Amino acid sequence: MARIALDAMGGDFAPTETVLGALDAAGRGVDVILVGDEAVLARSLADAGGSLPIVHAPETIEMGDDPAAAIREKKGASVTVCARLVSEGAAAGMVSAGSTGAAMAAAAIIIGRVKGVSRPAIATIFPIGSPTVVLDAGANVEVKAEHLLQFAVMGTVMAEIYLGRTAPTVGLLNIGEEAGKGRELEKEAHALMRARTPRFVGNVEGRDLGRGTADVFVTDGFTGNVLLKTAEGVARAVGRFVLEGLAGSTDPAVQEAAAVLLPTMMGLRERFDPEAYGGAHLVGVKGTVVIAHGSSTRRAIANALIMAGEGAEHDLVGRIEAGLHG
């Protein structure tokens, strides 16, 4: 699998969990480079009884640092060095569980955008029902209609690679199905996408998520982030209420139903566990960039590395560029 640079100093549990996750991913075929303080990482590797190549990066970017300024000032920061490895072709992609802002800034400033992309976006897979690619999930609070058009292309490629869809459909998230609904942004984007986006199904609503109405939901980063977090919170709350109701009942009929439902409910919880996916893609940059959660454990790090490796192997960047200019 493609070589992926890991910001081994990024995340709440770095470097122990990042190193363990890297070793797990390497055992599953990912060519991993650890990036961070060489002495610290060498000790972690020794403790874990493993071996991986290390690129020394003596600095780190803290959560309180201004991302863009830190990227320019801390040229030896682990996330900065990761991005430089991708930019120079020494790695096909990178993963970071550190500051999301710093990872985005490093990708945009050092790796650079794909030709034709004005705004890179965070693409997340909503896993329930019919899995759906949602973007933007938080990178761009304010967008223009042409940005949403670009998101549609990038989301389509994501759906092809990660959902296995041969002809992904695209929907524009709005407050109603009618073409005239929404702000001027949505009205203008609807007209653009109707004219230029293959398999555009029109407007979709939040209730359509996971129902197979569209394989890709396109929206701005503010709305997309709220949509995903609300859906996740509601699903978890409903699951918790059901489990509590089943566990607390002495009714034999309920207990019999619980024996059938509990495995399904636990499977639902597993699908919503961010550790299972590892992270979200920052699409629209000239490298495969996966941003992992700050609290990522070894499992999440391993899955994020595998996700990045799969994106590189399936030429995510090249296919996005071809879609934008095809």
N, C-alpha and C positions, 0 to 999 in steps of 0.2 A: 504494500500500500504506500501511498505518497508520504513524503517526509513532512512532518508537522512540528513546528516550534511551539513549545509550551512555556508560558510565563509561569515558571515554577515557584516564584515568590509571591504570586498574586492569589488572594483568597484568605478567608478567615483561618483556615487550617493548613496553610502553606508553612514550610515545605513538606511536612510529613505526608499529608494526604495527596498533594500534587505528585510527589515522587512515586507513591504507591500506585496512584491511578495511572501514571505514565508507564510503570512496569506492567500493569495489567493490560493496558492498551497495546504495548509492545508485544506481549504474549499473544495478542489476538491479531497481530500482523501490521500494526501501525509503526512506521519508522519515526520515532520520537527523538527530538533534541530538547534537552532541558536547558532553560535559559535562566540564569540567576547567579547568586554568589557562589562561586565554584567550591570554596571550602565547605560552606554550609550544605550544598547539594551533595558533595562527595560523602560527607558524613551520613546524610540521610540514605543515600544509596547503600553505603556500607551496612548501616543498621538493618536495611531491608534485604540485604544479601543479593543485590542486583547490580547491573551495570548498564549505563546509558551514556551517550555523548553529552558533554556539557559545554555550553558557550557562556563564558564569564560575563556577568552583568552586575556590577557592584552596587547599583542604586535601585531604589524602589520609589514608585509614585504612591503617595498616601491618598486616602479617600478625601481628605480636606484640600488637597492641592487643586489648583486650577488646571484642568486637563490639557488644554492647548498650550499654556505657558510651560507646564511641566514637561511636556513632550519635547519642546524646543530647548529647555534648560537642562534637563536630566538626560543627556544623550546616552548615559550608561545604565538607564533604568531597564529592568527586565522586559517590560512591555514594549519599550522603544526598540530594544535590540531584536526582539521577536519580529517586529514589523520590518526592521531593516533586513533581516534574513529573508523575509518573503520578497521584499522589494528587489533584493540582489539575486534572487533565484536560488538561494541556498535551501529554502523551504518552500513548499507549495501552499502552506497555510499556517495559521497560528490559532492558539487557544489561550484565553486568559479568564481567570476568575477574580481578577483584581478590579480596580475602578472601571466601571463601564464607560464612563466619559473618557478616561485615558485610553482605553482600547479603541474606542471609536475615533478619537483624535489621532492616535498613532496610525490607524488604518487609512484615514482620510489624508493625513499630511504626508506620511512616509510611503505607504504603499500606493496611494493614489486611487482615483476613481476610474472605473471602466469608462471608455469613450462613450458618450451619449447619456451618462448618468449624472444628473444634477445633484441628487441627494441620495446617498446610500440609506438603506432602510433595514430595520430589524425584522426578520421573518421568523415567525414562531408557528409551530404545528399544534393546533388544538386537537387533542387526541380522542375525544369522545364521539360516539356515533360514527358518522362518516368523517374521518380526519380531514381537517381543513387547514390550509396555510393562511395565516393572517399577517398582513403587513400594511402599514408600519406598526410595530408594537412598542414604539417609544423613542425612536431616534429623532423624529421631526415633528415637533408640536404644531408648527405652522407649515402648510404646503400650498402649492399651486396645482391646478388641474393637470398640467403636463407632468408634474412629479407623480401623481397618481397613475397616470398612463404608463410611466416607466415602472412603477411598482407592479403593475399588472403583468408586464413582461417578466420581471424577476420572479414574481410569485408563481407564474406558470412553469418556469424552469424548476423551481423548488418542488412543485407538485409532481412534475415528471420524475425527478430523481428520488425524492423521499417518500412519495405516496404511490409511485408506480402508475400514475395516470398517463395514458397515452394521448389524450386530448383534453387537458384540463379546462374546466369552465371558470369564468371569472365574474364575480359580482362586486358591485360598488356599495359599500355599507352606507345606509341612509335611514331616514325616519319613516319611509314608506316606499312601496314598490313603484309608484307612478314616477315617470320621468321628470315631472315638474316639481318633485318634492326636494326639500333640503335647502341648504344655503347656496349662494351663488357658486361656491366651490364645487359642490356636488352636481349642480345643474350643468356647469361647464364641463366637468369631468365626464359626466354621463354622455354628453354629446361627442366628446373626443373619443371615448372608449367605444361608443356605438359605431363610430366610423373607422376606428383603427385597431381595435382589440378583437382578434379572432375568438369565437365562442364566448362572447360577452353576453351574460344572461340578464343584464340590467341591474336595477337596485335590489339589494337584499337587506334584511333587517337583522337585528341581534338575535331574534328568536330562531332564525334560520341556521345559526351556527351548529354544525354537526348533523344537519338534516339532509345533506347531499344536495342542497339547493345550488351551491357552487363549490368548486374545489379550492378556489382562492377568494379570500375576502380582502378588498383593498380599501384603505382609509388612512387618515392622518395618524401620527404617532400618539397624540393625546387620546383620541377616541379608541384606537386599537388597544392601547394599554389598559384603559378602563374596561373595555369589553372583555378582554381576556381575564383580568383579575377578578372582575365581577362574576363571570361564568365559573371560574375556578372556585371562588368562595361559595357560591350558591351550591355547586355540585358537592363540595366537601360538607357543607352544612346539612344538606338533604341526606347524604350518606350517613353522617353522624347521627341524625335524628332517627333514621331507620334502624341503624345498628343498636342504638340505645333502646328503642321500642322493642326490638326483637329480644335483646338480652334481658330486659327487665320483666318480660311476660312469663307467667306460669301456665298460661293456656296451652294445653297439649297441641292444639291445631297451630298456634303461633310458633311453638317450638319446632314443630315438624316443618313449617315453612322456613324457619330460620336455617335449618340444616341445608335447605336448597339455596336460599338467598345469600347466606354469608359468603360462600366462595365467590359469588358474582360481585358482591359489594367490596370484597377485598381486592378483587381484580380491578374494579373501578378506581379504588384508592391508588393502586399501583400505577394505573395509566396516568393519573394526575400527579404522580410523584415526579418533581423536576429532575430527580436523580436518574430517572429512566431515560430521559432524552439528553441530559448533559448540558444543553445550552441552546442558544438561538443564533442563527446565522446573521451576520451583518453583510447583506448583499449589496452589490454595486461597486465594490472595490476590487482591485486587481490581485486578488488572492482570496483563499478560502479562510474566512475569519469567523470563529465561533466564540461567542461571549457566554461564559458560564456564570452561574449564580455565585455570589460571594461566599456562601456557606457550603460550597461543594465539597463532598467527601470523595474518597478515591473512586467510588462507583461513578459519580457524576463526571469527574475528570476523565476517566477512561472512556465513558460514553461520548463526551464532548470531543475527545481526540478521534474517536472512531467516526463521529459525524463529520468532522473536518476532513478526515482522510477520504471518506466516501464522496464528499463534495469535490475534492480535488481529483479523485479517480474518475468521476463522471463528468469532469470538465465543466463544473458549475459556472466558472467565470467566462469561459469561451462560449458557452451556450447562451448566457445572458447577453454577451456582446453580439452574438449572431442574431438573437431575437430582436435586439434594439435596432439593428441595421439590415435585417433581412427583408 
